[in-house]
Amino acid sequence: MYNEDDIVVSVQVLNKLHFNMVRKFKIDDDIAFKAIQENVFTIASFETLTAQIYTKAVQIREQYNISYWDSLVVASALESG
């Protein structure tokens, strides 16, 4: 459990950020990585994908009919408090 002042980012959000920078904004892969490293890694901690988060994501997806990828974000947020 994290402190309410902590910035916690799910790995899924990190993946989406990188993907959008490269695909939608046409930023070179290495530049996107460096930007994330310098601007996100320095202020946030990361919620890793675990079997527990995966299981919760599947349950959330079934219950609320949202995309699998979004259910991972929600499950990670719930897990990190």
N, C-alpha and C positions, 0 to 999 in steps of 0.2 A: 504494500500500500504506500502511496506517495503522499507527500505533504500537499495541501491545496495550492501552495505557491509554486510547486514544481510544474514544469512544462513536460508533458509526457506525450510522445508521438508513437503511434503504432507503426510497425514496419510496413504495413500496407499503405499508410499515408505517405511514408517516405518513398515507396515504390511509385505511387501515383504521381507524386511531385516530380520525381526524376523523369518518368515517362512523358508527362505533359511538357516539361521543359524541352525535352529532346524532340518529341513528335509534333506537338502543337506550335511551339515557339521556335523550332528549328535551331536550338542551341546544341553545339557540339557536345557529345557525351562526356568528354573529359572536363569541359567547362562546367557542365551541369553538376557533375560530381564534386568538383572543387567548390562551386558556389554552395552546395548543400553542406559540404564538409565545413566550410568557413562560417556559414550563417545559421545552420540548424544544429549541427553537432555541438557547437559551442554553448548553446542555450537550452538544449533539451536532453532528456533521457529517453530511451526507447523501450517500448513494450515488445518483447520478442513473441513470436508465434509459438504457442505451446499446444499440446494436445487438449488441454482444458479450454483454451481460447477457441480452438477449432471446433470442439464439441458445442460450446456455447454459440458460436457463429451459426452452426447448422440449425440449432434450436431457434435462434432468432430469425433466421431466414424462413423457416417453416411457419413460425408464428405470425410474422409481420409481412411476409411476401416481399422482401427486399432482395436486391442482388446479393449473390454470394460474397462479392468483394466488399460491398458496403456492410454486410453483416459481420465481416472480420473486423472492420473499423469499430463498429458498435461494441462487439464483444471485447475487443482490446481496451476500449474506453471504460467499459464496465469493470473489467478485471483490474485496471489500474486505479480505479476509484475516481 
